[in-house]
Amino acid sequence: MYVTHRDNVSDMIWVPAHAMGRVIGKGGRVLEELGKENDCKLQFNRQNENENQETPLVITSLKGDKGDVEEVIKAVHAIVSYHHLENHKIHEHTM
């Protein structure tokens, strides 16, 4: 769902509530680094959390490059997947 406004390209993905802290990072560091590395603006819209307890993350390329947005999406998916696996391992060890 890419949206183009002038020179900007945007997309939105849903981030599960349980992974928000990992995606944001301490003091917003992870979001900031992802944005800088990929020339993108990243913005959570917490007021629009859905019934699955997911929050939309809007990613906007500052150069108009769809590839930059795709790289951020891949990185966020990797963080969420890693967080999910990490939680699964913790639950296995506590049982």
C-alpha positions in Angstrom: 0.0 0.0 0.0 2.5 2.7 -1.1 1.2 6.2 -1.1 3.1 9.0 -3.0 2.9 12.7 -2.1 5.1 14.8 -4.2 8.6 13.3 -3.7 7.7 11.2 -0.6 6.8 7.6 -0.7 4.9 6.2 2.4 3.7 2.8 3.6 2.2 1.6 6.8 2.7 -1.7 8.7 1.1 -3.0 11.9 3.4 -3.6 14.9 2.1 -5.9 17.7 1.9 -4.2 21.1 4.2 -6.8 22.7 7.0 -5.8 20.3 6.6 -2.0 20.4 9.4 -1.5 23.0 11.9 -3.5 20.8 11.0 -1.5 17.7 11.2 1.8 19.4 14.3 1.0 21.5 15.5 2.8 24.6 14.8 6.5 24.3 13.6 5.9 20.7 17.1 4.9 19.6 16.1 2.0 17.3 13.5 4.0 15.4 15.9 6.9 15.1 18.6 4.7 13.7 16.3 3.0 11.2 15.1 6.4 10.0 18.6 7.8 9.6 20.1 4.7 7.9 17.3 4.6 5.4 16.5 8.3 4.9 13.0 7.8 6.3 10.6 9.3 8.8 9.0 6.7 11.1 6.0 7.6 13.1 3.7 5.4 15.3 0.0 6.4 15.5 -0.9 5.0 18.9 -4.5 6.4 18.7 -5.3 3.9 15.9 -4.4 0.6 17.6 -6.6 -2.1 16.2 -8.6 -4.9 17.8 -5.5 -7.2 17.6 -3.5 -4.8 19.8 -1.3 -3.7 16.9 -0.2 -0.1 16.3 0.3 1.3 12.8 3.8 2.5 12.0 3.9 4.9 9.1 7.2 5.0 7.1 7.9 7.8 4.8 10.9 8.0 2.5 12.5 11.5 2.5 14.0 10.9 -0.9 11.0 9.4 -2.6 12.7 6.0 -2.8 10.4 3.0 -2.3 13.4 0.8 -1.6 14.2 2.8 1.5 10.7 2.1 2.9 11.0 -1.6 2.0 14.3 -1.8 3.9 12.7 -0.3 7.0 9.8 -2.8 6.7 12.2 -5.7 6.5 14.1 -4.5 9.5 10.9 -4.0 11.6 9.7 -7.5 10.7 13.1 -8.9 11.7 12.9 -7.1 15.1 9.3 -8.4 15.7 10.2 -11.9 14.7 13.3 -12.0 16.9 11.2 -10.6 19.8 8.6 -13.3 19.2 11.2 -16.1 19.2 12.9 -14.7 22.3 9.6 -14.7 24.2 8.8 -18.2 23.0 12.1 -19.5 24.4 11.5 -17.8 27.7 8.1 -19.4 28.0 9.6 -22.8 27.2 12.2 -22.5 29.9 9.6 -21.5 32.5 7.3 -24.5 31.9 
